[in-house]
Amino acid sequence: MEMEEEKSGSLSIVSLIGRIDGLVAPEVEQRLSSIIDRGDTHVVLDCGRMSYISSAGLRAVLASARKCQQAGGKLSLCALQPSCKTVLEISGFLTIISSYDTRDAAVSAES
């Protein structure tokens, strides 16, 4: 699993690459927490290259979304692969976390 970060105006865009499973979910949560702690509370997770997300990965995303919200910001998702989107839909996450089909759509909506 890899994470790449870039800025687009006031947004931090974090690309999640590979599998987000129980082994790497704590690292994902820690790195997202560090981003939020430094004041970047408007975060878009680009999931275009995320191939798998486990329940531990879902918890890391939810914890990060809550932390953003508590800091007055927002966490959104974009470019979900079909298998990952299905997991997020079934878990109910897409009713509480905004999701966009493309990175451009997310940046436009959240900027």
N, C-alpha and C positions, 0 to 999 in steps of 0.2 A: 504494500500500500504506500502510495505517495500522496503528498499534499503540495499544491502550488498556490501561492497567494499573489494577488495583484490588486491594485486600486483602480477604481473608476469613479472619479469625483469623491463623494463621501462614502461610497460603497467599498467594502472589502469583498473581493470575489475569491473564493477558495475552491479550487478544483480538487475533487476527491478522485484518486486514480487507483483502480484495482479493487480488492475485496476489503470490506469493512466488517470484520468478524470479531469474535471475542478476544482474540489476541491483540488486535490493533485498535479496538474501540477506545480503550483508556487513553491511548496516545492521541487519537483524533479529538476526544473530549478535552484533553489537556491543551492541545495546540489551539483549539477554538476558544477555550477559556482565556488563554494568553492574549489572543487577538482582541477579545471583548474587554479584558482587563486594561488594555492599553488605550481604550476609548473608541475602538472601532466597533460600534454597536449595531451597525447596519451591514448585515452579512448575507451574501448570496452564496449558497453551496452549489457549485457547478458539478452535476452528477453525470455528465456525458460520458465519462470514462470510468465510472464506478460500475463494476461488474456484479457485485453481490453486497447485500447488507443483511446482517444477522440481527437478532433481537438486541444484542449488546450494542450494535451499531445504531439501532433505533433509539436506544436509551441515550447514547451520546448525542445524537441529533436533538432529541427532545430536551435534554439538560441544557444544551447550548442555546436552543430557541428560548427557553425560559430565562436563561441568564441575559440574553439580549433584551428580552421584554422587560425584565426587572431594571435594566439599565436605560430604559427609554428607547430602545431600538427594536429591530426586527430581524429575524432570520428567515430566509426564503430558500427554496430549492429550484433548480432549473435543469432541463435536459435529461430527465430521468430515463434510463433504459427501461424497456417494457417489463423485464423481470423484477427490477427494483421498484418500479412504479406500482406493480401489483402488490408487493409486500407492504408498501406504504399505504396503499388504498385499503387493503384488508385490515391493517392495524388501526385504521382511522386517522392516521397522521395527516393525511391530505385535507382533513376537515379543520385542522387547527394550525397547519403550516402552509403558507402560500406556495404554490408550485406553478412554474411557467414552462412552456414547451421548449423555449430557447433561451440562451444566455442574453441575447439582445432584448427579448421581451422582458426578462427579469430586470435588467439594468434600466430599461425605459420605465417600467412600472415602479421600481423601488427608488429611483433617483429623486 
